[in-house]
Amino acid sequence: MKLLLIRHGDPDYTIDSLTEKGHREAALLAERIAPMDIKAYYVSPLGRAQKTAEYTLEKAGRTAEVLDWAREFDTLIDDGKGGRRIAWDWLPAEWTAVSEFFDKDRWYEAPIMKSAGMEAGIRRVSDGLDALLERHGYKREGSCYRPISPNEDTIALFCHFGVSCVMLSHLLHVSPMILWHGFIAAPTSVTTLITEERREGIAAFRVTAFGDISHLYKRDEPPAFAGRFCELFSNEDQRHD
């Protein structure tokens, strides 16, 4: 089985949709995804993901099922200033100082994560993902999956960077803190996972491509900056915090 995690196009968060560039990106993405043999399409309930998916679905003559748990990961942490913030915009010197964050089983036990109810938020996504995979023939058992109906189908999920990292952490047994802070998937990028059944009845997922934007490069469309921070501190026009 093959799982495609597709990030939405360049976002306009003020209206939960796409920028003009995001619409161009989504159209180029559709040229890549629509001709593929996709068993089923799924999409986040948020506007920017749905608008991105529209281009592919219209071109392919298909529809997508909305998965509420695939919305952008919305369990927020205390920002220390009386507000709340997403967990992947933390300064590197701060989050790397907490040893628990590197442990896949202990990272959500840190006080700031406990107070946010992080474990419940993570479980909502992981349970939703496991239910979806079971529908497509792979049932979670322990840390691997049992192929109850092994197949080579491809399913596509249009969603978001933060929640994709939560899914990857569940499938790859890695703390999402490492993925949230150490990786970036550009808008309309495609992350591909495949199952490997090296022993009969035991399957695991493996990443064959992360954040692939070859469809943009093919048409000379530069990647969007959304989700990144400044490459140089002196770059005043790029995001610092």
Contacts in CASP RR format, 6 or more apart in sequence:
PFRMAT RR
TARGET T0000
AUTHOR 0000-0000-0000
METHOD contacts of the structure
MODEL  1
MKLLLIRHGDPDYTIDSLTEKGHREAALLAERIAPMDIKAYYVSPLGRAQ
KTAEYTLEKAGRTAEVLDWAREFDTLIDDGKGGRRIAWDWLPAEWTAVSE
FFDKDRWYEAPIMKSAGMEAGIRRVSDGLDALLERHGYKREGSCYRPISP
NEDTIALFCHFGVSCVMLSHLLHVSPMILWHGFIAAPTSVTTLITEERRE
GIAAFRVTAFGDISHLYKRDEPPAFAGRFCELFSNEDQRHD
1 133 0 8 1.000
1 136 0 8 1.000
1 137 0 8 1.000
1 138 0 8 1.000
1 150 0 8 1.000
1 151 0 8 1.000
1 152 0 8 1.000
1 153 0 8 1.000
1 154 0 8 1.000
1 155 0 8 1.000
1 194 0 8 1.000
1 195 0 8 1.000
2 152 0 8 1.000
2 153 0 8 1.000
2 154 0 8 1.000
2 155 0 8 1.000
2 192 0 8 1.000
2 193 0 8 1.000
2 194 0 8 1.000
2 195 0 8 1.000
3 133 0 8 1.000
3 154 0 8 1.000
3 155 0 8 1.000
3 157 0 8 1.000
3 192 0 8 1.000
3 193 0 8 1.000
3 194 0 8 1.000
3 205 0 8 1.000
4 33 0 8 1.000
4 38 0 8 1.000
4 154 0 8 1.000
4 155 0 8 1.000
4 156 0 8 1.000
4 157 0 8 1.000
4 190 0 8 1.000
4 191 0 8 1.000
4 192 0 8 1.000
5 157 0 8 1.000
5 159 0 8 1.000
5 164 0 8 1.000
5 167 0 8 1.000
5 168 0 8 1.000
5 190 0 8 1.000
5 191 0 8 1.000
5 192 0 8 1.000
5 193 0 8 1.000
6 29 0 8 1.000
6 33 0 8 1.000
6 52 0 8 1.000
6 53 0 8 1.000
6 156 0 8 1.000
6 157 0 8 1.000
6 158 0 8 1.000
6 159 0 8 1.000
6 188 0 8 1.000
6 189 0 8 1.000
6 190 0 8 1.000
6 191 0 8 1.000
7 159 0 8 1.000
7 160 0 8 1.000
7 161 0 8 1.000
7 164 0 8 1.000
7 185 0 8 1.000
7 186 0 8 1.000
7 187 0 8 1.000
7 188 0 8 1.000
7 189 0 8 1.000
7 191 0 8 1.000
7 211 0 8 1.000
8 18 0 8 1.000
8 26 0 8 1.000
8 44 0 8 1.000
8 46 0 8 1.000
8 48 0 8 1.000
8 49 0 8 1.000
8 51 0 8 1.000
8 52 0 8 1.000
8 158 0 8 1.000
8 159 0 8 1.000
8 160 0 8 1.000
8 187 0 8 1.000
8 188 0 8 1.000
9 18 0 8 1.000
9 22 0 8 1.000
9 25 0 8 1.000
9 26 0 8 1.000
9 29 0 8 1.000
9 48 0 8 1.000
9 52 0 8 1.000
9 187 0 8 1.000
9 188 0 8 1.000
9 224 0 8 1.000
9 226 0 8 1.000
10 18 0 8 1.000
10 19 0 8 1.000
10 21 0 8 1.000
10 22 0 8 1.000
10 25 0 8 1.000
10 187 0 8 1.000
10 188 0 8 1.000
10 224 0 8 1.000
10 226 0 8 1.000
11 17 0 8 1.000
11 18 0 8 1.000
11 19 0 8 1.000
11 22 0 8 1.000
11 48 0 8 1.000
11 187 0 8 1.000
11 226 0 8 1.000
12 18 0 8 1.000
12 19 0 8 1.000
12 48 0 8 1.000
13 48 0 8 1.000
16 46 0 8 1.000
16 47 0 8 1.000
16 48 0 8 1.000
17 47 0 8 1.000
17 48 0 8 1.000
17 51 0 8 1.000
18 25 0 8 1.000
18 26 0 8 1.000
18 48 0 8 1.000
18 51 0 8 1.000
18 52 0 8 1.000
19 224 0 8 1.000
21 224 0 8 1.000
22 52 0 8 1.000
22 187 0 8 1.000
22 188 0 8 1.000
22 224 0 8 1.000
23 51 0 8 1.000
23 55 0 8 1.000
24 221 0 8 1.000
25 52 0 8 1.000
25 187 0 8 1.000
25 188 0 8 1.000
25 216 0 8 1.000
25 221 0 8 1.000
25 224 0 8 1.000
26 51 0 8 1.000
26 52 0 8 1.000
26 54 0 8 1.000
26 55 0 8 1.000
26 56 0 8 1.000
26 188 0 8 1.000
27 55 0 8 1.000
28 188 0 8 1.000
28 215 0 8 1.000
28 216 0 8 1.000
28 218 0 8 1.000
28 219 0 8 1.000
28 221 0 8 1.000
29 52 0 8 1.000
29 55 0 8 1.000
29 56 0 8 1.000
29 188 0 8 1.000
29 190 0 8 1.000
29 215 0 8 1.000
30 55 0 8 1.000
30 56 0 8 1.000
30 58 0 8 1.000
30 59 0 8 1.000
30 60 0 8 1.000
31 59 0 8 1.000
31 215 0 8 1.000
32 190 0 8 1.000
32 214 0 8 1.000
32 215 0 8 1.000
33 56 0 8 1.000
33 60 0 8 1.000
33 156 0 8 1.000
33 190 0 8 1.000
34 56 0 8 1.000
34 59 0 8 1.000
34 60 0 8 1.000
35 60 0 8 1.000
36 154 0 8 1.000
36 156 0 8 1.000
37 154 0 8 1.000
38 60 0 8 1.000
38 62 0 8 1.000
38 154 0 8 1.000
38 155 0 8 1.000
38 156 0 8 1.000
39 136 0 8 1.000
39 153 0 8 1.000
39 154 0 8 1.000
39 155 0 8 1.000
40 65 0 8 1.000
40 136 0 8 1.000
40 153 0 8 1.000
40 155 0 8 1.000
40 156 0 8 1.000
41 53 0 8 1.000
41 56 0 8 1.000
41 57 0 8 1.000
41 62 0 8 1.000
41 63 0 8 1.000
41 64 0 8 1.000
41 65 0 8 1.000
41 155 0 8 1.000
41 156 0 8 1.000
41 157 0 8 1.000
41 158 0 8 1.000
42 64 0 8 1.000
42 65 0 8 1.000
42 66 0 8 1.000
42 67 0 8 1.000
42 70 0 8 1.000
42 132 0 8 1.000
42 155 0 8 1.000
42 156 0 8 1.000
42 157 0 8 1.000
42 158 0 8 1.000
43 49 0 8 1.000
43 50 0 8 1.000
43 53 0 8 1.000
43 64 0 8 1.000
43 65 0 8 1.000
43 66 0 8 1.000
43 67 0 8 1.000
43 70 0 8 1.000
43 157 0 8 1.000
43 158 0 8 1.000
43 159 0 8 1.000
44 50 0 8 1.000
44 66 0 8 1.000
44 67 0 8 1.000
44 70 0 8 1.000
44 71 0 8 1.000
44 72 0 8 1.000
44 158 0 8 1.000
44 159 0 8 1.000
44 160 0 8 1.000
44 163 0 8 1.000
45 66 0 8 1.000
45 67 0 8 1.000
45 68 0 8 1.000
45 70 0 8 1.000
45 71 0 8 1.000
46 71 0 8 1.000
46 72 0 8 1.000
46 160 0 8 1.000
48 160 0 8 1.000
49 70 0 8 1.000
49 158 0 8 1.000
49 159 0 8 1.000
49 160 0 8 1.000
50 66 0 8 1.000
50 158 0 8 1.000
52 158 0 8 1.000
52 188 0 8 1.000
53 64 0 8 1.000
53 158 0 8 1.000
56 62 0 8 1.000
56 156 0 8 1.000
56 158 0 8 1.000
57 63 0 8 1.000
57 64 0 8 1.000
64 158 0 8 1.000
67 128 0 8 1.000
67 132 0 8 1.000
67 157 0 8 1.000
69 124 0 8 1.000
69 125 0 8 1.000
69 127 0 8 1.000
69 128 0 8 1.000
69 129 0 8 1.000
70 125 0 8 1.000
70 157 0 8 1.000
70 159 0 8 1.000
70 160 0 8 1.000
70 163 0 8 1.000
71 159 0 8 1.000
71 160 0 8 1.000
71 163 0 8 1.000
72 159 0 8 1.000
72 160 0 8 1.000
72 161 0 8 1.000
72 162 0 8 1.000
72 163 0 8 1.000
73 86 0 8 1.000
73 87 0 8 1.000
73 121 0 8 1.000
73 125 0 8 1.000
73 160 0 8 1.000
73 162 0 8 1.000
73 163 0 8 1.000
73 165 0 8 1.000
73 166 0 8 1.000
75 87 0 8 1.000
75 116 0 8 1.000
75 117 0 8 1.000
75 118 0 8 1.000
75 120 0 8 1.000
75 121 0 8 1.000
75 122 0 8 1.000
76 84 0 8 1.000
76 85 0 8 1.000
76 86 0 8 1.000
76 87 0 8 1.000
76 116 0 8 1.000
77 84 0 8 1.000
77 85 0 8 1.000
77 86 0 8 1.000
77 87 0 8 1.000
77 112 0 8 1.000
77 113 0 8 1.000
77 115 0 8 1.000
77 116 0 8 1.000
77 118 0 8 1.000
78 84 0 8 1.000
78 112 0 8 1.000
78 115 0 8 1.000
78 116 0 8 1.000
79 85 0 8 1.000
86 162 0 8 1.000
87 113 0 8 1.000
87 116 0 8 1.000
87 118 0 8 1.000
87 176 0 8 1.000
87 177 0 8 1.000
87 180 0 8 1.000
88 161 0 8 1.000
88 162 0 8 1.000
88 165 0 8 1.000
88 180 0 8 1.000
88 181 0 8 1.000
89 241 0 8 1.000
90 181 0 8 1.000
91 241 0 8 1.000
92 181 0 8 1.000
95 101 0 8 1.000
95 177 0 8 1.000
95 181 0 8 1.000
98 110 0 8 1.000
100 106 0 8 1.000
100 107 0 8 1.000
100 109 0 8 1.000
100 110 0 8 1.000
101 107 0 8 1.000
101 110 0 8 1.000
101 175 0 8 1.000
101 177 0 8 1.000
101 178 0 8 1.000
102 175 0 8 1.000
102 177 0 8 1.000
102 178 0 8 1.000
103 175 0 8 1.000
104 169 0 8 1.000
104 173 0 8 1.000
104 174 0 8 1.000
104 175 0 8 1.000
107 113 0 8 1.000
107 175 0 8 1.000
107 176 0 8 1.000
107 177 0 8 1.000
108 114 0 8 1.000
108 117 0 8 1.000
108 118 0 8 1.000
108 119 0 8 1.000
108 122 0 8 1.000
113 119 0 8 1.000
122 166 0 8 1.000
122 170 0 8 1.000
122 176 0 8 1.000
125 163 0 8 1.000
125 166 0 8 1.000
125 167 0 8 1.000
125 170 0 8 1.000
126 166 0 8 1.000
126 167 0 8 1.000
126 170 0 8 1.000
129 167 0 8 1.000
129 170 0 8 1.000
129 171 0 8 1.000
130 139 0 8 1.000
130 140 0 8 1.000
130 170 0 8 1.000
132 155 0 8 1.000
133 139 0 8 1.000
133 140 0 8 1.000
133 145 0 8 1.000
134 140 0 8 1.000
134 148 0 8 1.000
136 149 0 8 1.000
136 151 0 8 1.000
136 153 0 8 1.000
136 155 0 8 1.000
137 147 0 8 1.000
137 148 0 8 1.000
137 149 0 8 1.000
137 150 0 8 1.000
137 151 0 8 1.000
138 145 0 8 1.000
138 146 0 8 1.000
138 147 0 8 1.000
138 148 0 8 1.000
138 150 0 8 1.000
138 195 0 8 1.000
138 203 0 8 1.000
139 145 0 8 1.000
139 146 0 8 1.000
139 148 0 8 1.000
140 146 0 8 1.000
143 173 0 8 1.000
144 202 0 8 1.000
144 203 0 8 1.000
144 204 0 8 1.000
145 195 0 8 1.000
145 202 0 8 1.000
145 203 0 8 1.000
145 204 0 8 1.000
145 205 0 8 1.000
146 201 0 8 1.000
146 202 0 8 1.000
146 203 0 8 1.000
147 195 0 8 1.000
147 197 0 8 1.000
147 201 0 8 1.000
147 203 0 8 1.000
150 195 0 8 1.000
150 197 0 8 1.000
150 201 0 8 1.000
150 203 0 8 1.000
161 184 0 8 1.000
161 185 0 8 1.000
161 227 0 8 1.000
162 176 0 8 1.000
162 180 0 8 1.000
164 185 0 8 1.000
164 191 0 8 1.000
165 176 0 8 1.000
165 179 0 8 1.000
165 180 0 8 1.000
165 183 0 8 1.000
166 176 0 8 1.000
168 174 0 8 1.000
168 176 0 8 1.000
168 179 0 8 1.000
168 191 0 8 1.000
168 193 0 8 1.000
168 207 0 8 1.000
169 175 0 8 1.000
169 176 0 8 1.000
169 179 0 8 1.000
171 193 0 8 1.000
171 205 0 8 1.000
172 205 0 8 1.000
172 207 0 8 1.000
183 210 0 8 1.000
184 227 0 8 1.000
184 228 0 8 1.000
185 191 0 8 1.000
185 210 0 8 1.000
185 211 0 8 1.000
186 211 0 8 1.000
186 213 0 8 1.000
186 216 0 8 1.000
186 223 0 8 1.000
186 224 0 8 1.000
186 226 0 8 1.000
187 223 0 8 1.000
187 224 0 8 1.000
187 226 0 8 1.000
188 213 0 8 1.000
188 215 0 8 1.000
188 216 0 8 1.000
189 211 0 8 1.000
189 212 0 8 1.000
189 213 0 8 1.000
189 223 0 8 1.000
190 209 0 8 1.000
190 211 0 8 1.000
190 212 0 8 1.000
190 213 0 8 1.000
190 215 0 8 1.000
191 207 0 8 1.000
191 209 0 8 1.000
191 210 0 8 1.000
191 211 0 8 1.000
191 212 0 8 1.000
192 207 0 8 1.000
192 208 0 8 1.000
192 209 0 8 1.000
192 212 0 8 1.000
193 205 0 8 1.000
193 206 0 8 1.000
193 207 0 8 1.000
193 208 0 8 1.000
194 205 0 8 1.000
194 206 0 8 1.000
194 208 0 8 1.000
195 203 0 8 1.000
195 204 0 8 1.000
195 205 0 8 1.000
195 206 0 8 1.000
196 203 0 8 1.000
196 204 0 8 1.000
196 205 0 8 1.000
196 206 0 8 1.000
197 203 0 8 1.000
213 223 0 8 1.000
216 222 0 8 1.000
216 223 0 8 1.000
225 238 0 8 1.000
225 239 0 8 1.000
227 239 0 8 1.000
228 238 0 8 1.000
228 239 0 8 1.000
229 238 0 8 1.000
229 239 0 8 1.000
229 240 0 8 1.000
230 238 0 8 1.000
230 239 0 8 1.000
230 240 0 8 1.000
231 238 0 8 1.000
232 238 0 8 1.000
233 240 0 8 1.000
END
